[in-house]
């Protein structure tokens, strides 16, 4: 079984990075 917590943390980091890029271009 894959570690769900690890995957969730990784997805959250990606989302945060995308949000930061969007804020830079606003």
Secondary structure by P-SEA (a helix, b strand, c coil): cccaaaaaaaaaaaaaaaaaaaaaac
